[in-house]
Amino acid sequence: MESITIYSTGWCPDCRRAKSFLRERGVEFDEVNIEEDSEAEEIVLRANHGSRRVPTVKVGVRYFACSPFNARQLADELNLPLNR
């Protein structure tokens, strides 16, 4: 599987759901808090056409927002089972 990075914030419930979804399926990922990293915030803004949407997920070289959290979208984007 390609490397996965989740751009998130500490207060975001959708971010917590997305990370939990991945952990439950044994998927490794890196997490970057955009409130602590201004470069990461710029990445999120560029990836989402100026919107500060979290979680924004990077898989390889492509980005997508999963906000609001949508388990089916995340499973489809990452080719993962929807149910554990």
C-alpha positions in Angstrom: 0.0 0.0 0.0 1.2 3.5 -0.7 2.2 5.8 2.2 -0.7 7.5 3.9 -0.7 10.9 5.7 -3.6 12.3 7.5 -3.7 16.1 7.9 -5.8 16.8 11.0 -6.4 19.0 14.0 -6.7 18.1 17.6 -10.3 19.1 18.0 -11.7 17.5 14.9 -14.2 14.6 15.5 -14.0 13.5 11.8 -10.3 13.2 12.1 -10.6 11.0 15.2 -13.1 8.8 13.3 -10.9 8.5 10.2 -7.8 7.6 12.3 -9.9 5.0 14.3 -11.2 3.5 11.1 -7.7 3.0 9.8 -6.3 1.7 13.1 -9.1 -0.9 13.3 -8.0 -2.2 9.9 -4.3 -2.2 10.8 -3.4 0.5 8.3 -0.3 2.5 9.2 -0.4 6.3 8.6 1.5 9.4 9.5 -0.5 12.3 11.1 0.3 16.0 10.7 -1.6 18.5 12.8 -2.2 21.5 10.6 -2.5 23.8 13.6 1.1 23.1 14.5 2.6 23.1 11.0 1.9 26.0 8.8 3.3 24.3 5.7 0.8 21.4 6.3 -2.0 23.9 6.5 -1.0 25.3 3.1 -1.0 21.8 1.7 -4.5 21.3 2.9 -5.7 24.6 1.5 -4.1 23.9 -1.9 -5.5 20.3 -2.0 -9.0 21.6 -1.2 -9.2 24.7 -3.4 -8.8 27.1 -0.5 -10.9 25.3 2.1 -9.4 24.2 5.4 -11.0 20.7 5.4 -9.8 18.1 7.8 -9.2 15.3 7.6 -7.4 15.6 4.3 -5.8 12.4 3.4 -2.7 12.0 1.2 -2.2 8.6 -0.5 1.0 8.5 -2.5 0.8 11.8 -4.4 -3.0 12.3 -4.4 -5.1 14.1 -1.9 -8.8 13.9 -0.8 -10.8 15.3 2.0 -12.9 13.0 4.1 -14.9 15.7 5.8 -17.5 15.0 6.9 -16.2 11.6 7.8 -17.6 8.9 5.4 -16.5 5.4 6.1 -17.5 4.2 2.6 -15.6 6.9 0.9 -12.4 6.2 2.9 -12.7 2.4 2.4 -13.2 3.0 -1.4 -10.4 5.5 -1.7 -8.0 3.1 0.1 -9.3 -0.2 -1.2 -10.1 -1.3 2.3 -13.0 -3.4 3.7 -15.9 -1.3 4.9 -16.6 -3.6 7.8 -14.0 -5.2 10.1 
